[in-house]
Amino acid sequence: MTNRFLRTTLRGNLVARRGGAFLPGMAGFALVLAALAFLPRAWAQQSRSDEKITINYAARTGTTWPFYIAKEGGYYHKYGLDVTLIFGVHPAGIAMVESGEAVMTNYTLEQAMQAASKDGSLVMVASSFKKSLFSLMAKESIASARDLRGKRIAVSQIGDAPYNYALGLLSRFGLTARDVEWIPIGTDVNGRAAALVSGRVDAAMLTAPVYFRLETKGFKSLANISDYPDIYAPTVYLFKKTTVTSNPRLAELIIEAQAEAIKRFYDDKAFALAAYMKYSAGSGETPADVERVYDSYAKSNTFERVPYVLAPAVQYQIDHAPDARVAAQLKSFDFRRVIDNSIVRRLVQEGFFEKLFGPGIKAEEETKARIAFGL
């Protein structure tokens, strides 16, 4: 709308040409200045065809919600991006980024750190999601997580996010990875839920709203990572380093577009719900389920307005590696090579988040900067 207004203003007012120059009237000139004041910083990208890119998302859960809003709300387009969103569970997202099939993926921090520390070819530039509603669900006959010793637990892949979160919860009940039998399902949360319902496994790590439905069928939640503040489970924006190097503005534009989507999430519940339901069509999730997740996310400010990658979250992954081999890999690697908070810091310094969210965001900027990794 802003660009259409500007074009109309220019056509209507730059009408008198003398000596090769257009001479607008004072009123028209004032309108032009007013239009320019509201142009988005990515107007230069909008003046040409949008840049076509692909973004992977590794989970059909609330972690991807701002991506849906950025797509449906036109925020990618506002910043000159023609985005195709493609779903693919771990390790598909990593493979897509490394091959160049996708420019980025929204990955869990622990998986991103493990992948990036192998050869240093990947880079994490932002973290906009704190933690999912992620529950260890089990058959009704299992009274406690302690009773899972010797039982079968569904994960998508050994070493994936559900596996790591399950380990974090089991440790609270005195169990280790060797005390249970891991069953890799190979699909997302819906596949893990189906394995639990069919009796193929005794328990499974499930995100909301999928586990809401199982509660109505008699399955029970043994533990939820949302109840443990010391379990860090954020996601990060993961790029190939060469992608960021060859196109420095791309990561910045994506961060800006998705920051606007996060603002829309908090400001416009109806739109956020509609965007989510469009992308979850066929999953069996009901509007009531999604609204329950929305209310929880909004209350806990799950989506970060200032998306620094935080040092405590990085240290948690190093201290809670899934096995000895990964622990040695993470402890020996210098993560300053693959975590880059400079883009977010620059946006803070330029006032982007303050303009977007208002002056009240400054306190959050200062708080997050003190615990941002590498700053």
Summary of the structure (lengths in Angstrom):
residues: 375
radius of gyration: 23.1
end to end distance: 38.4
largest distance: 88.5
contacts: 1262
relative contact order: 0.14
helix: 53%
strand: 17%
